[in-house]
Amino acid sequence: MNAHIKKVYIPMTETGFYILLCLMEENHGYNIVKKVEKLTEGEIIISPGTMYGSLAKMEKDNLIKFVREENKRKIYIITELGKQILDIELKRIKRLHKNISEVFYYEK
């Protein structure tokens, strides 16, 4: 993984994180928007411009790849590089959670 990719994607935005998470299985933009909205109980709503801009950038950076088109919708899936980035971010989030738990435990 090159330095440019790390600099751009780590730490990840919530939008980027959820897009990669949703692309652990083949999916298209509209489905991702709906899935993220459901997962976050409406707290994160990805606009079409953000979604398609993010998909294009992630595809260019080889984090996701185009699989096929169905009913005029482009289907994507995460790549190995995308999985590496997602794994790094998951470890970062777990560390944050652990640290928060330790701080709040000691402050009680």
C-alpha positions as CSV (number, residue, x, y, z in Angstrom):
1,M,0.0,0.0,0.0
2,N,1.5,3.3,-1.0
3,A,1.8,6.4,1.1
4,H,-0.8,8.3,-1.1
5,I,-3.5,5.8,-0.3
6,K,-2.8,5.8,3.4
7,K,-2.7,9.6,3.5
8,V,-6.1,9.9,1.6
9,Y,-8.0,7.1,3.4
10,I,-6.6,6.8,6.9
11,P,-8.3,7.8,9.1
12,M,-11.5,7.2,7.0
13,T,-14.5,9.4,6.7
14,E,-17.7,7.7,7.9
15,T,-19.0,7.8,4.4
16,G,-15.9,6.0,3.0
17,F,-16.0,3.5,5.9
18,Y,-19.7,2.6,5.3
19,I,-19.2,2.4,1.5
20,L,-16.4,-0.1,1.9
21,L,-18.3,-2.0,4.6
22,C,-21.3,-2.3,2.3
23,L,-19.1,-3.5,-0.6
24,M,-18.0,-6.6,1.3
25,E,-20.7,-8.0,-1.0
26,E,-21.6,-6.9,-4.5
27,N,-23.7,-3.8,-4.3
28,H,-24.7,-0.6,-6.2
29,G,-24.8,3.0,-5.1
30,Y,-28.5,3.3,-4.3
31,N,-28.5,0.1,-2.3
32,I,-25.5,1.4,-0.3
33,V,-27.3,4.6,0.5
34,K,-30.3,2.7,1.8
35,K,-28.2,0.2,3.8
36,V,-26.1,3.0,5.4
37,E,-29.3,4.9,6.3
38,K,-30.7,1.8,7.9
39,L,-27.4,0.8,9.7
40,T,-27.0,4.3,11.2
41,E,-30.7,4.7,12.0
42,G,-30.9,7.7,9.7
43,E,-27.9,9.5,11.2
44,I,-25.9,9.2,8.0
45,I,-27.6,9.9,4.7
46,I,-25.2,9.8,1.7
47,S,-26.3,12.2,-1.1
48,P,-26.1,10.9,-4.7
49,G,-23.3,13.3,-5.5
50,T,-21.2,12.1,-2.6
51,M,-22.0,8.5,-3.3
52,Y,-21.1,8.5,-7.0
53,G,-18.0,10.8,-6.4
54,S,-16.8,8.4,-3.7
55,L,-17.4,5.3,-5.8
56,A,-15.5,6.9,-8.8
57,K,-12.5,7.9,-6.5
58,M,-12.4,4.5,-4.8
59,E,-12.5,2.7,-8.1
60,K,-9.7,4.9,-9.5
61,D,-7.6,4.2,-6.3
62,N,-8.3,0.4,-6.6
63,L,-10.2,0.1,-3.3
64,I,-13.3,-1.2,-5.2
65,K,-13.8,-2.6,-8.6
66,F,-16.7,-2.6,-11.1
67,V,-18.2,-6.1,-11.4
68,R,-21.1,-5.6,-13.9
69,E,-24.1,-3.5,-14.8
70,E,-27.7,-4.6,-13.9
71,N,-30.7,-2.5,-14.9
72,K,-28.5,0.5,-15.6
73,R,-26.9,0.2,-12.1
74,K,-23.2,-0.3,-11.7
75,I,-22.4,-3.2,-9.3
76,Y,-19.1,-2.9,-7.3
77,I,-17.2,-5.0,-4.8
78,I,-14.3,-4.3,-2.4
79,T,-10.8,-5.2,-3.6
80,E,-8.0,-6.7,-1.5
81,L,-6.5,-3.1,-1.1
82,G,-9.9,-1.9,0.0
83,K,-10.1,-4.8,2.6
84,Q,-6.7,-3.7,3.9
85,I,-7.8,-0.1,4.3
86,L,-11.0,-1.3,6.0
87,D,-9.1,-3.5,8.3
88,I,-6.7,-0.7,9.4
89,E,-9.7,1.5,10.1
90,L,-11.5,-1.3,12.1
91,K,-8.4,-1.7,14.2
92,R,-8.3,2.1,14.8
93,I,-11.9,2.2,15.8
94,K,-11.5,-0.8,18.2
95,R,-8.5,1.0,19.8
96,L,-10.6,4.2,20.2
97,H,-13.4,2.2,21.8
98,K,-10.9,0.4,24.1
99,N,-9.4,3.8,25.1
100,I,-12.7,5.4,25.7
101,S,-13.9,2.5,27.8
102,E,-10.7,2.7,29.9
103,V,-11.0,6.4,30.5
104,F,-14.7,6.3,31.4
105,Y,-14.0,3.3,33.7
106,Y,-11.4,5.2,35.6
107,E,-13.5,8.4,35.9
108,K,-16.5,6.8,37.5
